[in-house]
Structure formats: C-alpha cells, structure tokens
Amino acid sequence: MAAPAVSVIIAAYNAMPYLTRCITSVAEQSIGQDELEIIVVNDGSTDGTAEELARLADAYPGLISIFEQENSGGPSAPRNVGLDHARGRFVFFLDADDYLGPEALDRMVAMAEKNGTDIVLGKMVGVGGRGLPMSMFKRNQPRTDVFSSRVYWALNPLKLFRREPLEQHALRFPTGLPIGEDQSFVALAYLHASGISVIADYDCLFCSLREDGGNATVRNGGTEPRLRFLPGMVDLLLENVPPGPGRDHLAHRHLTVEVQEILGHMARESRTVQEKALARLAEIIAPLWHEGLNDRLSAMARLRLHLVRQGMLDEVLELMRFEEELAASKVATPVVVDGGRALARYPFLRDPARSVPDDCYDVTAQLGVRHRVTRAELYGTTLYLAGHGYLHRVATDDVTTDLVLRERGGREEFRLPVTHTATPGLGADEDQGHYVYEMAGFEAAVDIATAADGGPLRDGLWDISLAVGAQGITREVRIGSKRAAGVSGKAATHVVDTTEGPRAATLYTTHPHGNFTLDLGEQKHAVLPHVSLHDTVRWASDAPTELEFTGRCTLASHPEGALAVMLHNDRGDSAAFPASTTEGAFVVRVPVTELPAGIWHGELRLGNWVLPLPELPGNLTAAKWRRRALPWYAKPAPNREDGFALHVAKTDLPGAVTRRIKS
C-alpha cells in the first residue's frame, strides 16, 4: 500500500462531543482520502469516545486506525504512539477538540513541497474565546527559520511536520509533564528544520475553548506544573543554541510569556507557595536573562524580571494587580518625559524605598506614533503634504516634527521643515480623552527641484516619513497608511517641467502597507504606458486640409503644450503641433497648408518620450489647396516603409495636363 501524504495524529481523552467534528474535518479534507491516514489514540476515555471512534471508523472504512490504552495523564504518550505508527511523508498533530479548515492540509503540504520546508504553521483561529498566539501570522512566509521569525512564540505541536527529520533526530514528546510537554518537541523540531513555512492567508486550524474546562492548560493551573517544564526549556536553549542574538531571540519568549503566566498563577496561591515559587523562578531564568537582552524586552517585562531577580514578592504581587487593572482599562499608562526619555508611571517609579532603575520604566522606543494624512498631491514640481502626527501619551509641547525623504536603499536622506498647525481636540476619541494633542498638525511643500539641500532630488524611489518630535523625543514613522477619505493612494504619474527638462514624478502608496513614496525617473512607474496613439489617421471632418491624430493620455499632469506631434522633412524643415487634451483623450491637428514642400516624417513627443506616428492609409484622399494662387497637395508618400510619411508638394501643372491628355 502506497504511503499517504499526511498522517493526522489525534490524542483523544474524554473528547466528546468535539471528537466527531474533529475527525470529520480531517476525513473531508480537499487533499483527498487517498493522501490521508487518521491515527487516533484513545487515552483511557470514559465518556463514549471509544464508541464514537468505532462509528466513525465504519463511516470512513480504511481511513482511521484506532489504538486503545490506559490513561497516561497527558497527550505526550498517545502522540508518541501515533508517531510510532505513522506512515505519511508528513504528520499533523491535531487535538481532539479542534478541527481543520477544508483545504488546510492540501495547502500546507503544497507549501512544504514547493519550498522544501520541514514544518508548516497554518493560521489558527480561536473558537469560544480561546486565546492563541497570532504574531507569526501577519503575512505568508514561504521559507523562514526559528531565529528570523516569530514562530517560536507558537510552541504547540498543531502543525505539519515532515516525518523524516523527526525520525532522524529521534524526536518524541517527553512524558511525565502535565503541561508544556510539547514545547521541547516543537523547539527541537524548529532548530533541526531545514526551513519553516507560515500560511497566514487561510484559516487552517480552529482551536476550541471547551465549555467543560477540559483543555489541558485549563485543567492544570498553578505555578508548580509550569515551574517543572520551564527549567527543561532553559537547558534546551543553553545546550542547543550558542550565546548571541539567536539565543536571545528565543529566550525573549520564555522571559515574557512563561514568566508572566507563572506570576499570574502565583498571585492566587498561598504566601508560602509564593515565596518558594518566586525564588525558584528567579533561579530558573538567571542563565537566560542578561542586561543586553533588555533592548528586546518591553518596559513592563524588564520591571517584572527586575522584581523577580530581587525577590521583591510584595512588589511583584502589586505589579500583577496593576497589570490586571491596566488590561481592563481603556486608558494607556501616563508617562513622565525627562531628558529625552519617556518613563511609564508603573508602580514604584522613582520610589526611593525600592530603587528600581529608570531603565525598567523607559518606554521611549515603545511610544506609539499616531498619524493621518489629509493632503498628498503633486502640482508642478511641488509635493504638498498635510495632516497630523503625534507621540501617544506625549503632549505636543516644544514640537520639532520634520519631514524625511529617504532614498530607497538608504543612500541619501533629506530632512525638511514643516509648518506646525493647531489641532484642537485631537486625541479626544482615544484613552477616554485622557490625553489631547493641540499642536500635532503639519503642512509641507516639497519642491523636488530644491529639496536636496537646495538642489534637485536625483532619480530614485524616495520614501516619505515623518520625524515626529515633542519635548525632546523624536520617533520616525512612514506616512500614508492612515489617510483621509479624500486622499488617494492610487499611483499618479506626472511629467513636470524643470530647469533640466521634463521629469517623470509619481506619487504612490506601497503594497501592502500603504505608505507614500515618490518615484522620480520611472523607477517603477513608466510614462509611455499612459500615452497611446490610435491607429487611424484621417482628415478632420470640419477641415479637409488638417490631419487629425487621436489618442489617450492618462497622466495626472504634464506641462501645457509639451505633448505634441513633431514633424520634419527631407529638406531640414521642422514643425510642432501641440495636443489638445480633455478627460484622458487628446487630439492633434496638423494643418498641412502650413507645411513646406517635402517628405514629412514625425512622432508624438512629450519631452524625451517618443511614440512613432501611425502609418498613413494608402487610400487616404489627397488634400488640395492653393498657396499664392498655385495649386498644392498633400498625400501619403509612395514609399512608406518607415511608418508615417506625408508628401507635400506644389502641383506640377504641365505634367498634370500631359497625364490628362494621355488618359
């Protein structure tokens, strides 16, 4: 029998009624049952799980393998049994109370095969109020690793694993731990993986919060089970990841997620347990936490860890109460601005009895930058921008906001002054109006001919940012993602007149972030696709001696008279005829009566941009007129191999008479 693509392993303990939906969601996957096997290990259930498994096995003959065992006390042993019997190229561990999106396995296997990755994380959705890690699902990641992504913040095994590396490294779930048993398995799988993929644009896995409180993390409360598995994770990092940024990146997760969870449980226990737990926690995290890690941590995490390290139990408990109140509040913590730093008013700030360092309160790097663009348009060579920008929780005193133009790639940047404008009442719609920002407005007029320290900006992509400053603090933010309804983010390509000649300038917003960038010199937005000529050339209906060219011009703007038909003849003469443009269409009329004799060729020009004129139809009637009482004509030249060719000449009267006599 051919091996399936995926073995889905389900550890089931008293899983009714969730089990039915779980297994059905696997059996009906779009990948097809020929590519599946379902391995269910019944871990001593007493609620009818065994009977439902038998029914489902009959409903899907040959698809489900069932293994019965006495209760092991956790999901590790049944998962290991399932892994021992798996035959698929991939395995997916699924909890019995969760279920899959219809295309989940198909998409995940395709992602792994296409990118040669060993693990695929599919986007998870909480059901019934279930909280889940989501920071790694901001975008699809075809190929990443554990050090350059947020996948380590998802240490549950609900993922697709290539089975061969698991067997090669003899990876199994440790038994004997009531919770956290999956962390070491997944962490080692991450570290050994040749690549990791993330699917963020499809809901792959739906995780339920059981109404009976049967989820393992709900059943196993308290600090003791968490303090049992955390030392193993610390040892795992120390043994498998060398000191440096990589280890710090992974340690960050444990020093924030696990520490906060343990302290939250500790706050509900007896004083004796609290004292022992705090001392044990400080001992466990000591090898991971060093001062160099502080830049990765939030101020609240730094404060938490400082209090733990110092064994300040009463202060830890007060901080836990403060965090609970903060989570329930709709107002962000106020800050004190001092010496160019913003310090959050968390408990014990500059309390001489506690002597907690200011670094534990420094939120300068975490200050949110709020902005909104109310005007963004290009007129001639000048870009006009307006809107507001402010630092969240910092009053708009001593405002020093500038506009920043930075060339993509970081080769050059220019800071340009803005006019600060009043914004009365700004901020009233957030933080219950606790903070207001009365001078957050800005207006800027940027002339591309002088923005480069008095000279022109060179061709390139110029990303537009706002350096928002107040009270000695400055934070930079790309602008455009938040804009007024009337401010378009659609690319608008202009041809502008400069002292160096016409230049292409396009104001557009980036994808997917929606920030404004100025494209100078057609880096991403070419001019010619906006200009086209119709193939038909004819004499104007109201002027039989005027050639009429028509076309489309969808440029946002161009210099008046710059779009023109340019003609030149074989005798060195030239002539220009400007286009008349309305609503994206243009017309050019060429009065041939003004042209000297000769064979005329030409093109449509817009500065240095050129389009060839269409060939004149061979059956075009000759235009005739009199100049100084003598007859003249214009007609297609006999040799039109080079495209447009118009013959203008004085009529040869003797020749015409001779030809008439002969005819």
Buried (B, 14 or more C-beta within 10 A) or exposed (E): EEEBBBBBBBBBBBBBEBBBBBBBBBBEBEBEBEBBBBBBBBBBBEBEBBEBBEEBBEEBEEBBBBBEEEBBBBBBBBBBBBBEBBBBBBBBBBBBBBBBBBBBBBBBBBBBBEBEBBBBBBBBBEBEEBEBBBEBBEEEBBBBBBBEBBBBBBBBBBBBBBBEBBEEEEBBBBBEBBBBBBBBBBBBBBBBBEBBBBBBEBBBBBBBBBEEEBBBBEBBBBBBBBBBBBBBBBEBBBEEBEEEEBBBBBBBBBBBBBBBBBBBBBBEBEEEBBEBBBEBBBEBBEEBBEEEBBEBBBBBBBBBBBBBEBEBBEBBBBBBEBBEEEEEEEEBBEBEBEEEBBBBEBBBBEEEEBEBEBBBBBBBEBBEBBBBBBBBBBEBBBBEBBBBBBBBBBBBEEBBBBBBBBBEEEEBEBEBEBEBEEBEEBBEEBBEEBBBBBBBBBBBBBBBBBBBEEEBBEBBBBBBBBBBBBBBBBBBBBBBBBBEEEBEBEBBBBBBBBEEEBBBBBBBBBEEEBBBBBBBBBBEBEBEEBBBBEEEBBBBEEEEBBBBBBBEBEBBBBBEEBBBBBBBBEEEBEBBBBBEBEEEBBEBBBBBBEBEBBBBBBBBBBBEBEBEBBBBEEEBEEBEBEEEEEEBBBBBBEEBEEEBBBBBEEEEEEEEEEEEEEE
